[in-house]
Amino acid sequence: MMLPLAGCATTSLTGAPGVGRLYPSGRDAPLPTVTSLVSSTADRNAALAAFRGQARLTYEGPDGKFKSSQMIVVRAPNNMRIDIMGPFGPSYTVASDGRLLTAYDRGEKIVYTGAASDENVAKYTRVALSVTTLVALLRGLPPVPEYSEASVERASEGWTLALRLADGGTMETVYDFSTRAPKTVKLSGSHLGSRVEAVFDDFRNVAGLSTPHSVDVTIENGARATLRYDKIWRDVSISDNAFIIKAASGVRHVDMDEQI
């Protein structure tokens, strides 16, 4: 369930400062500072740092359309594992420990391993994003980048935080007036994503935190990935082994970086 949108500030339900809090007067409140909005994102990032989800993906892009059921495991800032589920278990798995990316195609009996580069992520997940951006968006969050300039304004949809990033790109995030949960994010011209738009919706309570169960991402080549979570677990224990793929014997190993 969504947290109510009216009322005064309340104590955090999560143990992370500021997370789950309501802010007085919503859209009529004084303009928040850049620091307060950046801090609210950091608080949510900490509250969702260890994340598991059961989801349904719909993908449409230049390379075709498909739907799949997925099990997603994320540990901030750059560890992730996505299992595409078939009738008898995972059929395709992609995982990263932030340094290496591994993809296991069980049908073809091939394991691909290489650097967790933007090029490899794009090829083996079909979304042209950095690993850190993908890990953030999977949890319904914008990335937390370094920036050189920032401003806040009141828009019809919510508080809008505009950042000029240290790498020359831009990021614009719209926050809910009362909960300060991120609702949309747009990235442009950055190594985090050259042209990316994400919409976070269907907020429901997950262990005291109003968390988006719908993540809709559009990237520069026109591809669109829509993730609908049936179940989310947060603040869970995740082993390092979750981000290591152990293939069965007889599987062929291929270097990703030689395939590009």
Secondary structure as GFF3:
##gff-version 3
##sequence-region A 1 260
A	DSSP	three_ten_helix	26	28	.	.	.	ID=ss1
A	DSSP	alpha_helix	34	47	.	.	.	ID=ss2
A	DSSP	beta_strand	50	61	.	.	.	ID=ss3
A	DSSP	beta_strand	64	75	.	.	.	ID=ss4
A	DSSP	beta_strand	79	86	.	.	.	ID=ss5
A	DSSP	beta_strand	89	96	.	.	.	ID=ss6
A	DSSP	beta_strand	100	105	.	.	.	ID=ss7
A	DSSP	beta_strand	110	115	.	.	.	ID=ss8
A	DSSP	alpha_helix	118	125	.	.	.	ID=ss9
A	DSSP	alpha_helix	131	138	.	.	.	ID=ss10
A	DSSP	beta_strand	147	154	.	.	.	ID=ss11
A	DSSP	beta_strand	159	165	.	.	.	ID=ss12
A	DSSP	beta_strand	170	175	.	.	.	ID=ss13
A	DSSP	beta_strand	182	190	.	.	.	ID=ss14
A	DSSP	beta_strand	193	206	.	.	.	ID=ss15
A	DSSP	beta_strand	209	219	.	.	.	ID=ss16
A	DSSP	beta_strand	224	234	.	.	.	ID=ss17
A	DSSP	three_ten_helix	240	243	.	.	.	ID=ss18
A	DSSP	beta_strand	252	255	.	.	.	ID=ss19
A	DSSP	three_ten_helix	256	258	.	.	.	ID=ss20
###
